[in-house]
Amino acid sequence: MELEKHYTNRSGWLRAAVLGANDGILSTTSLVIGVAAASDTRSPIVLAALAGLVAGALSMSAGEYVSVSSQSDIETADLNREQIELTTIPDDELKELANIYKARGLDSELAMQVAIQLTKHDGLEAHARDELGINEMTAPKPLQAALASGASFVSGGLLPMLVSLFAPIKYMVIYQYSFAIVFLALSGIVAAEAGGSNMVKSIIRICFWGTIAMGITATVGYIFGVKHS
Ligand SMILES: [Zn+2]
């Protein structure tokens, strides 16, 4: 039997992974293109790639850790409040749960029966899942999220790093841009395929904004380069 494909359970970590890889490609390549536009030797370019890769990965991880941790704090606070309410006002909580099931289509009697049985089984879990929308599958995992986004940034940023090591200096800007656009298009395909969205739109969107970002930094680099030559 063809397994039912659900996209939702992939959405969380996938979004972070694709976002991280795109960010790795785009911000590191833009930085490198800016330096390459102003430099005709390889070492400043390689240095820029390395610095961009490390700084970007660390800031991405730190940002993700902080934002997912605050999400986790909010959920913990909600669960604590729920636990207190279950102890202090159990009847109101039971009515509240039954109303949730009634709103989902159960008749009053069955809704109350389900609420009573689920509360007996694990009241906090029932309220967390059906009232607050908190469940094991979507529980925020700060460290996992931070590592995932840092690793995906590095996986994207390695591209401009490798290009800065091997591409001819004279055509460095063109090589960096071309490789970046090809890999951004590939990540657009992955994101569209896994998320079930329109592939062409996804590719055009990422390549368009990628070109704008790299174009602006290249211009700044050229202006800077001309001024100092
Ligand atoms: Zn409740």
Residues whose N, C-alpha, C, O or C-beta is under 5 A from the ligand:
A	BS01	ZN	E93 H127 E131
